[in-house]
Amino acid sequence: MIIRLHHIPISRSFRVIWMLEELGLEAEIIEHSIRRGTMYTPEIQGVSPASRAPAVEIDGIPMIESGAILEYLAETHPEAGLGVAIGSPTRARYLQLMHFAETQAAQIEQLNMQHVFLRDPAMASVTTMKLNTKRLQLTMRALEGMLEESGYLLPTGFSAADIMFGLNLRLARYYVHLEDYPKVLAYRDRLIERPAYKAALAKDGEQEIYAQDFYHLPEGA
Ligand SMILES: N[C@@H](CCC(=O)N[C@@H](CS)C(=O)NCC(=O)O)C(=O)O
């Protein structure tokens, strides 16, 4: 497989780098700047029509959507056991998890917009920030209840679904206290010990999104 990846540091494209590391696959990584909007060019839009990362070209075929890319890589490398085959009893749970990760990521994305991307903080809506934080907390509580005896999200062990949520947990901690979810915290600590996670982190690049360790809701929220 010849793989080119359009990547923004500390974004959903980290999921693809991590997946590639788990599979032992090489890729050419083209790093983009979210602040400078370097994906908003006609050339990149040929691969990623909405200028979003990740976008990959696998053997010349363009593909977007981190969850779909991970599922495709899992399916084309079944020997790694990172996906769940059609007909397997855990298939429904696996698909649900792959998609639920994006429900959670959407809340983080909204909080990023309100807390870190608006040019003038006065443009932020305290009500929206409060609602998004609450919604993120609900997804964290749900995740706390979804962890299996295996220590991962599937009873059979580590899978692409854990990669989806592993990125989320890297970002959620800017807006919620992971300590409030003890099983999730232990799970996060387990994930970041994986050699492939560490190798992916080394390739992630310099992040330009967060300037502080935690973003509190504004006074009076
Ligand atoms: N559901 C998509 C979301 C892709 C997405 O929104 N990516 C963000 C980074 S996490 C992005 O490219 N943002 C660039 C921008 O908003 O300018 C996926 O999972 O790949």
The ligand as a Gaussian input file, in Angstrom:
#p B3LYP/6-31G(d) Opt

LIG

0 1
 N      -15.829000      13.329000      10.854000
 C      -14.579000      13.784000      10.281000
 C      -14.234000      15.151000      10.834000
 C      -13.024000      15.769000      10.167000
 C      -12.677000      17.123000      10.781000
 O      -13.557000      17.935000      11.068000
 N      -11.371000      17.374000      10.967000
 C      -10.917000      18.606000      11.580000
 C       -9.716000      18.330000      12.476000
 S      -10.133000      17.282000      13.831000
 C      -10.443000      19.597000      10.527000
 O       -9.908000      19.201000       9.527000
 N      -10.595000      20.894000      10.766000
 C      -10.053000      21.885000       9.918000
 C      -10.858000      23.137000       9.904000
 O      -11.923000      23.142000      10.539000
 O      -10.426000      24.070000       9.265000
 C      -13.515000      12.726000      10.568000
 O      -13.690000      11.946000      11.518000
 O      -12.512000      12.646000       9.836000

